[in-house]
């Protein structure tokens, strides 16, 4: 119970940035819905980076460390590729393209 109370702030940070969150023993997953027809991909990337920076800062204040080796972004799409203003992007390329806050 103490761990849940201790990490509750991460949930507040995620929700502040518009993310849903699932927390497990040593794993935290953030989810956000994105429609490339209605939203700008750069806005999504900024939202991810800003959220991870805030989580990293919280972790540093609490003597924890964000494991950037295991931090990943995953895009799940109905199509094999995303077409954003004529730019065709394969979802797996986005995993490598989204910078992770260090």
Biopython code that builds the backbone (N, CA, C, O; Angstrom):
import numpy as np
from Bio.PDB.StructureBuilder import StructureBuilder

atoms = [
    (1, "UNK", "N", (0.826, -1.193, 0.000)),
    (1, "UNK", "CA", (0.000, 0.000, 0.000)),
    (1, "UNK", "C", (0.867, 1.252, 0.000)),
    (1, "UNK", "O", (0.507, 2.249, -0.626)),
    (2, "UNK", "N", (1.992, 1.218, 0.684)),
    (2, "UNK", "CA", (2.871, 2.388, 0.718)),
    (2, "UNK", "C", (3.394, 2.733, -0.667)),
    (2, "UNK", "O", (3.503, 3.910, -1.013)),
    (3, "UNK", "N", (3.721, 1.710, -1.471)),
    (3, "UNK", "CA", (4.208, 1.968, -2.825)),
    (3, "UNK", "C", (3.137, 2.658, -3.661)),
    (3, "UNK", "O", (3.435, 3.579, -4.422)),
    (4, "UNK", "N", (1.893, 2.216, -3.521)),
    (4, "UNK", "CA", (0.789, 2.826, -4.271)),
    (4, "UNK", "C", (0.642, 4.289, -3.890)),
    (4, "UNK", "O", (0.493, 5.150, -4.757)),
    (5, "UNK", "N", (0.684, 4.572, -2.596)),
    (5, "UNK", "CA", (0.587, 5.964, -2.146)),
    (5, "UNK", "C", (1.775, 6.786, -2.636)),
    (5, "UNK", "O", (1.620, 7.942, -3.029)),
    (6, "UNK", "N", (2.953, 6.184, -2.610)),
    (6, "UNK", "CA", (4.177, 6.874, -3.013)),
    (6, "UNK", "C", (4.151, 7.243, -4.491)),
    (6, "UNK", "O", (4.581, 8.333, -4.865)),
    (7, "UNK", "N", (3.651, 6.344, -5.330)),
    (7, "UNK", "CA", (3.686, 6.559, -6.782)),
    (7, "UNK", "C", (2.407, 7.201, -7.324)),
    (7, "UNK", "O", (2.290, 7.381, -8.536)),
    (8, "UNK", "N", (1.463, 7.543, -6.480)),
    (8, "UNK", "CA", (0.213, 8.150, -6.922)),
    (8, "UNK", "C", (0.459, 9.441, -7.711)),
    (8, "UNK", "O", (-0.311, 9.773, -8.612)),
    (9, "UNK", "N", (1.516, 10.156, -7.378)),
    (9, "UNK", "CA", (1.837, 11.414, -8.062)),
    (9, "UNK", "C", (2.107, 11.186, -9.555)),
    (9, "UNK", "O", (1.813, 12.057, -10.374)),
    (10, "UNK", "N", (2.660, 10.027, -9.913)),
    (10, "UNK", "CA", (2.902, 9.721, -11.333)),
    (10, "UNK", "C", (1.577, 9.698, -12.093)),
    (10, "UNK", "O", (1.501, 10.159, -13.232)),
    (11, "UNK", "N", (0.552, 9.167, -11.469)),
    (11, "UNK", "CA", (-0.771, 9.146, -12.098)),
    (11, "UNK", "C", (-1.284, 10.571, -12.332)),
    (11, "UNK", "O", (-1.854, 10.856, -13.385)),
    (12, "UNK", "N", (-1.089, 11.449, -11.376)),
    (12, "UNK", "CA", (-1.509, 12.840, -11.533)),
    (12, "UNK", "C", (-0.746, 13.522, -12.672)),
    (12, "UNK", "O", (-1.329, 14.281, -13.447)),
    (13, "UNK", "N", (0.541, 13.255, -12.769)),
    (13, "UNK", "CA", (1.364, 13.839, -13.832)),
    (13, "UNK", "C", (0.859, 13.361, -15.197)),
    (13, "UNK", "O", (0.670, 14.163, -16.111)),
    (14, "UNK", "N", (0.646, 12.060, -15.326)),
    (14, "UNK", "CA", (0.181, 11.492, -16.600)),
    (14, "UNK", "C", (-1.166, 12.095, -17.012)),
    (14, "UNK", "O", (-1.354, 12.480, -18.166)),
    (15, "UNK", "N", (-2.084, 12.172, -16.073)),
    (15, "UNK", "CA", (-3.414, 12.708, -16.387)),
    (15, "UNK", "C", (-3.348, 14.187, -16.735)),
    (15, "UNK", "O", (-4.126, 14.662, -17.562)),
    (16, "UNK", "N", (-2.425, 14.923, -16.115)),
    (16, "UNK", "CA", (-2.255, 16.346, -16.433)),
    (16, "UNK", "C", (-1.888, 16.533, -17.908)),
    (16, "UNK", "O", (-2.259, 17.532, -18.523)),
    (17, "UNK", "N", (-1.159, 15.569, -18.468)),
    (17, "UNK", "CA", (-0.734, 15.638, -19.864)),
    (17, "UNK", "C", (-1.701, 14.920, -20.813)),
    (17, "UNK", "O", (-1.433, 14.829, -22.011)),
    (18, "UNK", "N", (-2.818, 14.413, -20.290)),
    (18, "UNK", "CA", (-3.826, 13.777, -21.131)),
    (18, "UNK", "C", (-3.642, 12.287, -21.339)),
    (18, "UNK", "O", (-4.282, 11.710, -22.218)),
    (19, "UNK", "N", (-2.790, 11.650, -20.559)),
    (19, "UNK", "CA", (-2.524, 10.220, -20.699)),
    (19, "UNK", "C", (-3.367, 9.404, -19.727)),
    (19, "UNK", "O", (-3.647, 9.847, -18.613)),
    (20, "UNK", "N", (-3.767, 8.222, -20.152)),
    (20, "UNK", "CA", (-4.285, 7.208, -19.249)),
    (20, "UNK", "C", (-3.066, 6.442, -18.755)),
    (20, "UNK", "O", (-2.035, 6.430, -19.427)),
    (21, "UNK", "N", (-3.165, 5.809, -17.606)),
    (21, "UNK", "CA", (-1.988, 5.148, -17.038)),
    (21, "UNK", "C", (-2.369, 3.809, -16.422)),
    (21, "UNK", "O", (-3.435, 3.658, -15.826)),
    (22, "UNK", "N", (-1.470, 2.842, -16.580)),
    (22, "UNK", "CA", (-1.578, 1.534, -15.918)),
    (22, "UNK", "C", (-0.249, 1.299, -15.223)),
    (22, "UNK", "O", (0.812, 1.356, -15.845)),
    (23, "UNK", "N", (-0.320, 1.037, -13.938)),
    (23, "UNK", "CA", (0.900, 0.798, -13.167)),
    (23, "UNK", "C", (0.893, -0.632, -12.639)),
    (23, "UNK", "O", (-0.107, -1.116, -12.108)),
    (24, "UNK", "N", (2.038, -1.291, -12.801)),
    (24, "UNK", "CA", (2.234, -2.636, -12.293)),
    (24, "UNK", "C", (3.424, -2.586, -11.339)),
    (24, "UNK", "O", (3.936, -1.501, -11.064)),
    (25, "UNK", "N", (3.862, -3.694, -10.844)),
    (25, "UNK", "CA", (4.925, -3.735, -9.835)),
    (25, "UNK", "C", (6.102, -2.833, -10.187)),
    (25, "UNK", "O", (6.405, -1.903, -9.439)),
    (26, "UNK", "N", (6.753, -3.082, -11.283)),
    (26, "UNK", "CA", (7.904, -2.261, -11.675)),
    (26, "UNK", "C", (7.754, -1.735, -13.100)),
    (26, "UNK", "O", (8.745, -1.459, -13.777)),
    (27, "UNK", "N", (6.512, -1.599, -13.547)),
    (27, "UNK", "CA", (6.257, -1.207, -14.927)),
    (27, "UNK", "C", (5.111, -0.196, -14.961)),
    (27, "UNK", "O", (4.079, -0.396, -14.321)),
    (28, "UNK", "N", (5.299, 0.871, -15.701)),
    (28, "UNK", "CA", (4.263, 1.877, -15.871)),
    (28, "UNK", "C", (4.013, 2.066, -17.355)),
    (28, "UNK", "O", (4.954, 2.251, -18.127)),
    (29, "UNK", "N", (2.753, 2.019, -17.757)),
    (29, "UNK", "CA", (2.401, 2.210, -19.154)),
    (29, "UNK", "C", (1.479, 3.413, -19.276)),
    (29, "UNK", "O", (0.478, 3.524, -18.568)),
    (30, "UNK", "N", (1.836, 4.311, -20.186)),
    (30, "UNK", "CA", (1.032, 5.493, -20.463)),
    (30, "UNK", "C", (0.355, 5.308, -21.812)),
    (30, "UNK", "O", (0.965, 4.803, -22.754)),
    (31, "UNK", "N", (-0.901, 5.716, -21.906)),
    (31, "UNK", "CA", (-1.665, 5.573, -23.133)),
    (31, "UNK", "C", (-2.276, 6.915, -23.499)),
    (31, "UNK", "O", (-2.717, 7.675, -22.637)),
    (32, "UNK", "N", (-2.293, 7.190, -24.801)),
    (32, "UNK", "CA", (-2.980, 8.382, -25.277)),
    (32, "UNK", "C", (-3.584, 8.069, -26.641)),
    (32, "UNK", "O", (-2.967, 7.400, -27.471)),
    (33, "UNK", "N", (-4.780, 8.554, -26.855)),
    (33, "UNK", "CA", (-5.444, 8.360, -28.136)),
    (33, "UNK", "C", (-5.007, 9.471, -29.080)),
    (33, "UNK", "O", (-4.899, 10.633, -28.689)),
    (34, "UNK", "N", (-4.758, 9.094, -30.325)),
    (34, "UNK", "CA", (-4.272, 10.059, -31.309)),
    (34, "UNK", "C", (-4.901, 9.773, -32.656)),
    (34, "UNK", "O", (-4.880, 8.637, -33.129)),
    (35, "UNK", "N", (-5.454, 10.785, -33.267)),
    (35, "UNK", "CA", (-6.032, 10.667, -34.602)),
    (35, "UNK", "C", (-5.201, 11.539, -35.542)),
    (35, "UNK", "O", (-5.287, 12.765, -35.463)),
    (36, "UNK", "N", (-4.398, 10.943, -36.432)),
    (36, "UNK", "CA", (-3.536, 11.740, -37.314)),
    (36, "UNK", "C", (-4.318, 12.616, -38.286)),
    (36, "UNK", "O", (-3.749, 13.527, -38.887)),
    (37, "UNK", "N", (-5.603, 12.356, -38.448)),
    (37, "UNK", "CA", (-6.407, 13.210, -39.319)),
    (37, "UNK", "C", (-6.820, 14.497, -38.612)),
    (37, "UNK", "O", (-7.121, 15.497, -39.263)),
    (38, "UNK", "N", (-6.833, 14.472, -37.285)),
    (38, "UNK", "CA", (-7.289, 15.624, -36.512)),
    (38, "UNK", "C", (-6.174, 16.309, -35.721)),
    (38, "UNK", "O", (-6.293, 17.482, -35.369)),
    (39, "UNK", "N", (-5.099, 15.584, -35.444)),
    (39, "UNK", "CA", (-4.042, 16.103, -34.590)),
    (39, "UNK", "C", (-2.713, 16.172, -35.327)),
    (39, "UNK", "O", (-2.499, 15.462, -36.309)),
    (40, "UNK", "N", (-1.838, 17.020, -34.853)),
    (40, "UNK", "CA", (-0.508, 17.189, -35.427)),
    (40, "UNK", "C", (0.463, 16.249, -34.717)),
    (40, "UNK", "O", (0.493, 16.204, -33.488)),
    (41, "UNK", "N", (1.251, 15.504, -35.478)),
    (41, "UNK", "CA", (2.184, 14.538, -34.898)),
    (41, "UNK", "C", (3.212, 15.222, -33.996)),
    (41, "UNK", "O", (3.638, 14.638, -33.000)),
    (42, "UNK", "N", (3.616, 16.451, -34.328)),
    (42, "UNK", "CA", (4.571, 17.166, -33.478)),
    (42, "UNK", "C", (3.962, 17.486, -32.118)),
    (42, "UNK", "O", (4.657, 17.459, -31.102)),
    (43, "UNK", "N", (2.667, 17.790, -32.095)),
    (43, "UNK", "CA", (1.992, 18.032, -30.817)),
    (43, "UNK", "C", (2.013, 16.782, -29.949)),
    (43, "UNK", "O", (2.225, 16.863, -28.739)),
    (44, "UNK", "N", (1.793, 15.627, -30.568)),
    (44, "UNK", "CA", (1.829, 14.369, -29.837)),
    (44, "UNK", "C", (3.228, 14.113, -29.291)),
    (44, "UNK", "O", (3.383, 13.735, -28.130)),
    (45, "UNK", "N", (4.237, 14.315, -30.117)),
    (45, "UNK", "CA", (5.618, 14.109, -29.664)),
    (45, "UNK", "C", (5.950, 15.038, -28.503)),
    (45, "UNK", "O", (6.580, 14.614, -27.534)),
    (46, "UNK", "N", (5.535, 16.299, -28.590)),
    (46, "UNK", "CA", (5.780, 17.250, -27.508)),
    (46, "UNK", "C", (5.077, 16.817, -26.231)),
    (46, "UNK", "O", (5.628, 16.943, -25.138)),
    (47, "UNK", "N", (3.857, 16.306, -26.372)),
    (47, "UNK", "CA", (3.091, 15.848, -25.215)),
    (47, "UNK", "C", (3.806, 14.676, -24.535)),
    (47, "UNK", "O", (3.898, 14.628, -23.308)),
    (48, "UNK", "N", (4.311, 13.734, -25.337)),
    (48, "UNK", "CA", (5.035, 12.581, -24.791)),
    (48, "UNK", "C", (6.296, 13.050, -24.068)),
    (48, "UNK", "O", (6.550, 12.649, -22.933)),
    (49, "UNK", "N", (7.078, 13.895, -24.725)),
    (49, "UNK", "CA", (8.337, 14.373, -24.140)),
    (49, "UNK", "C", (8.070, 15.171, -22.864)),
    (49, "UNK", "O", (8.754, 14.976, -21.859)),
    (50, "UNK", "N", (7.085, 16.066, -22.895)),
    (50, "UNK", "CA", (6.777, 16.872, -21.707)),
    (50, "UNK", "C", (6.348, 15.999, -20.534)),
    (50, "UNK", "O", (6.758, 16.235, -19.398)),
    (51, "UNK", "N", (5.528, 14.999, -20.806)),
    (51, "UNK", "CA", (5.074, 14.100, -19.752)),
    (51, "UNK", "C", (6.246, 13.317, -19.169)),
    (51, "UNK", "O", (6.374, 13.197, -17.951)),
    (52, "UNK", "N", (7.101, 12.785, -20.041)),
    (52, "UNK", "CA", (8.256, 12.020, -19.555)),
    (52, "UNK", "C", (9.230, 12.904, -18.780)),
    (52, "UNK", "O", (9.839, 12.450, -17.812)),
    (53, "UNK", "N", (9.381, 14.152, -19.193)),
    (53, "UNK", "CA", (10.246, 15.072, -18.444)),
    (53, "UNK", "C", (9.688, 15.309, -17.047)),
    (53, "UNK", "O", (10.433, 15.292, -16.067)),
    (54, "UNK", "N", (8.380, 15.530, -16.953)),
    (54, "UNK", "CA", (7.765, 15.744, -15.642)),
    (54, "UNK", "C", (7.882, 14.509, -14.756)),
    (54, "UNK", "O", (8.137, 14.630, -13.558)),
    (55, "UNK", "N", (7.700, 13.324, -15.333)),
    (55, "UNK", "CA", (7.859, 12.081, -14.568)),
    (55, "UNK", "C", (9.309, 11.909, -14.137)),
    (55, "UNK", "O", (9.584, 11.536, -12.997)),
    (56, "UNK", "N", (10.238, 12.183, -15.055)),
    (56, "UNK", "CA", (11.661, 12.094, -14.706)),
    (56, "UNK", "C", (12.006, 13.043, -13.565)),
    (56, "UNK", "O", (12.714, 12.667, -12.631)),
    (57, "UNK", "N", (11.505, 14.277, -13.641)),
    (57, "UNK", "CA", (11.778, 15.254, -12.587)),
    (57, "UNK", "C", (11.216, 14.796, -11.241)),
    (57, "UNK", "O", (11.872, 14.938, -10.209)),
    (58, "UNK", "N", (9.997, 14.245, -11.256)),
    (58, "UNK", "CA", (9.411, 13.719, -10.022)),
    (58, "UNK", "C", (10.267, 12.596, -9.464)),
    (58, "UNK", "O", (10.521, 12.525, -8.262)),
    (59, "UNK", "N", (10.714, 11.708, -10.370)),
    (59, "UNK", "CA", (11.534, 10.580, -9.932)),
    (59, "UNK", "C", (12.840, 11.062, -9.308)),
    (59, "UNK", "O", (13.268, 10.538, -8.279)),
    (60, "UNK", "N", (13.472, 12.055, -9.925)),
    (60, "UNK", "CA", (14.720, 12.585, -9.364)),
    (60, "UNK", "C", (14.499, 13.182, -7.975)),
    (60, "UNK", "O", (15.319, 12.990, -7.077)),
    (61, "UNK", "N", (13.389, 13.906, -7.799)),
    (61, "UNK", "CA", (13.071, 14.476, -6.486)),
    (61, "UNK", "C", (12.851, 13.401, -5.426)),
    (61, "UNK", "O", (13.062, 13.638, -4.237)),
    (62, "UNK", "N", (12.428, 12.225, -5.866)),
    (62, "UNK", "CA", (12.144, 11.128, -4.945)),
    (62, "UNK", "C", (13.223, 10.047, -4.974)),
    (62, "UNK", "O", (12.989, 8.909, -4.569)),
    (63, "UNK", "N", (14.401, 10.419, -5.456)),
    (63, "UNK", "CA", (15.580, 9.538, -5.464)),
    (63, "UNK", "C", (15.353, 8.256, -6.264)),
    (63, "UNK", "O", (15.809, 7.177, -5.885)),
    (64, "UNK", "N", (14.634, 8.405, -7.384)),
    (64, "UNK", "CA", (14.411, 7.306, -8.318)),
    (64, "UNK", "C", (14.996, 7.706, -9.657)),
    (64, "UNK", "O", (15.398, 8.854, -9.846)),
    (65, "UNK", "N", (15.047, 6.760, -10.593)),
    (65, "UNK", "CA", (15.616, 7.063, -11.901)),
    (65, "UNK", "C", (14.760, 6.447, -12.999)),
    (65, "UNK", "O", (14.395, 5.273, -12.930)),
    (66, "UNK", "N", (14.441, 7.255, -14.018)),
    (66, "UNK", "CA", (13.729, 6.759, -15.187)),
    (66, "UNK", "C", (14.702, 5.940, -16.021)),
    (66, "UNK", "O", (15.765, 6.434, -16.397)),
    (67, "UNK", "N", (14.352, 4.702, -16.311)),
    (67, "UNK", "CA", (15.224, 3.826, -17.088)),
    (67, "UNK", "C", (15.006, 4.116, -18.575)),
    (67, "UNK", "O", (14.089, 3.571, -19.190)),
    (68, "UNK", "N", (15.844, 4.968, -19.143)),
    (68, "UNK", "CA", (15.698, 5.345, -20.554)),
    (68, "UNK", "C", (16.006, 4.181, -21.492)),
    (68, "UNK", "O", (15.595, 4.195, -22.652)),
    (69, "UNK", "N", (16.724, 3.177, -20.998)),
    (69, "UNK", "CA", (17.011, 1.993, -21.823)),
    (69, "UNK", "C", (15.724, 1.209, -22.106)),
    (69, "UNK", "O", (15.604, 0.565, -23.149)),
    (70, "UNK", "N", (14.774, 1.265, -21.183)),
    (70, "UNK", "CA", (13.536, 0.509, -21.331)),
    (70, "UNK", "C", (12.341, 1.381, -21.701)),
    (70, "UNK", "O", (11.239, 0.861, -21.875)),
    (71, "UNK", "N", (12.530, 2.682, -21.826)),
    (71, "UNK", "CA", (11.437, 3.595, -22.149)),
    (71, "UNK", "C", (11.218, 3.589, -23.653)),
    (71, "UNK", "O", (12.130, 3.899, -24.420)),
    (72, "UNK", "N", (10.015, 3.236, -24.073)),
    (72, "UNK", "CA", (9.689, 3.112, -25.496)),
    (72, "UNK", "C", (8.370, 3.805, -25.792)),
    (72, "UNK", "O", (7.552, 4.024, -24.898)),
    (73, "UNK", "N", (8.177, 4.145, -27.052)),
    (73, "UNK", "CA", (6.896, 4.654, -27.533)),
    (73, "UNK", "C", (6.402, 3.688, -28.603)),
    (73, "UNK", "O", (7.176, 3.233, -29.445)),
    (74, "UNK", "N", (5.133, 3.383, -28.564)),
    (74, "UNK", "CA", (4.552, 2.440, -29.507)),
    (74, "UNK", "C", (3.306, 3.055, -30.118)),
    (74, "UNK", "O", (2.421, 3.525, -29.404)),
    (75, "UNK", "N", (3.242, 3.051, -31.444)),
    (75, "UNK", "CA", (2.070, 3.552, -32.148)),
    (75, "UNK", "C", (1.299, 2.344, -32.673)),
    (75, "UNK", "O", (1.852, 1.503, -33.382)),
    (76, "UNK", "N", (0.042, 2.269, -32.324)),
    (76, "UNK", "CA", (-0.813, 1.198, -32.814)),
    (76, "UNK", "C", (-1.825, 1.840, -33.753)),
    (76, "UNK", "O", (-2.602, 2.706, -33.352)),
    (77, "UNK", "N", (-1.804, 1.406, -35.001)),
    (77, "UNK", "CA", (-2.668, 2.021, -36.002)),
    (77, "UNK", "C", (-3.443, 0.931, -36.741)),
    (77, "UNK", "O", (-3.036, -0.231, -36.771)),
    (78, "UNK", "N", (-4.547, 1.325, -37.326)),
    (78, "UNK", "CA", (-5.338, 0.384, -38.112)),
    (78, "UNK", "C", (-4.696, 0.114, -39.463)),
    (78, "UNK", "O", (-4.953, -0.915, -40.087)),
    (79, "UNK", "N", (-3.857, 1.046, -39.913)),
    (79, "UNK", "CA", (-3.212, 0.904, -41.218)),
    (79, "UNK", "C", (-1.743, 0.551, -41.027)),
    (79, "UNK", "O", (-1.191, 0.690, -39.935)),
    (80, "UNK", "N", (-1.116, 0.089, -42.119)),
    (80, "UNK", "CA", (0.300, -0.235, -42.053)),
    (80, "UNK", "C", (1.167, 1.007, -41.980)),
    (80, "UNK", "O", (2.287, 0.961, -41.471)),
    (81, "UNK", "N", (0.648, 2.124, -42.492)),
    (81, "UNK", "CA", (1.415, 3.358, -42.434)),
    (81, "UNK", "C", (0.494, 4.533, -42.179)),
    (81, "UNK", "O", (-0.706, 4.470, -42.445)),
    (82, "UNK", "N", (1.061, 5.589, -41.669)),
    (82, "UNK", "CA", (0.312, 6.811, -41.431)),
    (82, "UNK", "C", (0.660, 7.799, -42.522)),
    (82, "UNK", "O", (1.825, 7.941, -42.892)),
    (83, "UNK", "N", (-0.348, 8.481, -43.037)),
    (83, "UNK", "CA", (-0.130, 9.511, -44.049)),
    (83, "UNK", "C", (-0.474, 10.845, -43.414)),
    (83, "UNK", "O", (-1.647, 11.161, -43.217)),
    (84, "UNK", "N", (0.533, 11.617, -43.097)),
    (84, "UNK", "CA", (0.345, 12.905, -42.450)),
    (84, "UNK", "C", (0.816, 13.980, -43.412)),
    (84, "UNK", "O", (2.017, 14.172, -43.603)),
    (85, "UNK", "N", (-0.133, 14.680, -44.016)),
    (85, "UNK", "CA", (0.160, 15.727, -44.999)),
    (85, "UNK", "C", (1.106, 15.230, -46.091)),
    (85, "UNK", "O", (2.050, 15.925, -46.466)),
    (86, "UNK", "N", (0.849, 14.031, -46.594)),
    (86, "UNK", "CA", (1.653, 13.478, -47.669)),
    (86, "UNK", "C", (2.906, 12.752, -47.207)),
    (86, "UNK", "O", (3.560, 12.079, -48.004)),
    (87, "UNK", "N", (3.251, 12.879, -45.928)),
    (87, "UNK", "CA", (4.418, 12.186, -45.375)),
    (87, "UNK", "C", (3.967, 10.818, -44.888)),
    (87, "UNK", "O", (3.129, 10.719, -43.992)),
    (88, "UNK", "N", (4.518, 9.769, -45.471)),
    (88, "UNK", "CA", (4.135, 8.417, -45.100)),
    (88, "UNK", "C", (5.110, 7.895, -44.046)),
    (88, "UNK", "O", (6.324, 7.877, -44.248)),
    (89, "UNK", "N", (4.540, 7.470, -42.911)),
    (89, "UNK", "CA", (5.365, 7.010, -41.791)),
    (89, "UNK", "C", (4.884, 5.637, -41.364)),
    (89, "UNK", "O", (3.699, 5.435, -41.100)),
    (90, "UNK", "N", (5.817, 4.691, -41.299)),
    (90, "UNK", "CA", (5.507, 3.376, -40.755)),
    (90, "UNK", "C", (5.500, 3.491, -39.236)),
    (90, "UNK", "O", (6.397, 4.114, -38.669)),
    (91, "UNK", "N", (4.510, 2.906, -38.562)),
    (91, "UNK", "CA", (4.413, 3.047, -37.108)),
    (91, "UNK", "C", (5.684, 2.648, -36.357)),
    (91, "UNK", "O", (6.028, 3.288, -35.363)),
    (92, "UNK", "N", (6.387, 1.609, -36.807)),
    (92, "UNK", "CA", (7.598, 1.215, -36.097)),
    (92, "UNK", "C", (8.697, 2.267, -36.203)),
    (92, "UNK", "O", (9.577, 2.319, -35.344)),
    (93, "UNK", "N", (8.665, 3.108, -37.242)),
    (93, "UNK", "CA", (9.638, 4.188, -37.359)),
    (93, "UNK", "C", (9.389, 5.248, -36.289)),
    (93, "UNK", "O", (10.322, 5.899, -35.818)),
    (94, "UNK", "N", (8.135, 5.414, -35.913)),
    (94, "UNK", "CA", (7.809, 6.397, -34.883)),
    (94, "UNK", "C", (8.387, 5.999, -33.533)),
    (94, "UNK", "O", (8.734, 6.866, -32.731)),
    (95, "UNK", "N", (8.494, 4.708, -33.271)),
    (95, "UNK", "CA", (9.057, 4.266, -31.994)),
    (95, "UNK", "C", (10.465, 4.814, -31.840)),
    (95, "UNK", "O", (10.833, 5.262, -30.754)),
    (96, "UNK", "N", (11.254, 4.790, -32.893)),
    (96, "UNK", "CA", (12.610, 5.304, -32.839)),
    (96, "UNK", "C", (12.665, 6.819, -32.970)),
    (96, "UNK", "O", (13.628, 7.441, -32.522)),
    (97, "UNK", "N", (11.638, 7.427, -33.585)),
    (97, "UNK", "CA", (11.679, 8.855, -33.874)),
    (97, "UNK", "C", (11.300, 9.721, -32.684)),
    (97, "UNK", "O", (11.729, 10.872, -32.607)),
    (98, "UNK", "N", (10.499, 9.194, -31.744)),
    (98, "UNK", "CA", (10.055, 9.995, -30.616)),
    (98, "UNK", "C", (11.188, 10.067, -29.592)),
    (98, "UNK", "O", (11.593, 9.040, -29.046)),
    (99, "UNK", "N", (11.706, 11.281, -29.326)),
    (99, "UNK", "CA", (12.812, 11.386, -28.370)),
    (99, "UNK", "C", (12.338, 11.091, -26.958)),
    (99, "UNK", "O", (11.210, 11.407, -26.581)),
    (100, "UNK", "N", (13.213, 10.486, -26.197)),
    (100, "UNK", "CA", (12.926, 10.171, -24.802)),
    (100, "UNK", "C", (13.704, 11.158, -23.941)),
    (100, "UNK", "O", (14.905, 11.349, -24.136)),
    (101, "UNK", "N", (13.026, 11.777, -22.998)),
    (101, "UNK", "CA", (13.670, 12.743, -22.107)),
    (101, "UNK", "C", (14.767, 12.064, -21.303)),
    (101, "UNK", "O", (14.550, 10.991, -20.741)),
    (102, "UNK", "N", (15.939, 12.680, -21.244)),
    (102, "UNK", "CA", (17.048, 12.106, -20.473)),
    (102, "UNK", "C", (17.423, 13.030, -19.346)),
    (102, "UNK", "O", (18.337, 12.727, -18.578)),
]
sb = StructureBuilder()
sb.init_structure("model")
sb.init_model(0)
sb.init_chain("A")
sb.init_seg("    ")
for serial, (resi, resn, name, xyz) in enumerate(atoms, 1):
    if name == "N":
        sb.init_residue(resn, " ", resi, " ")
    sb.init_atom(name, np.array(xyz, "f"), 0.0, 1.0, " ", f" {name:<3s}", serial, name[0])
structure = sb.get_structure()
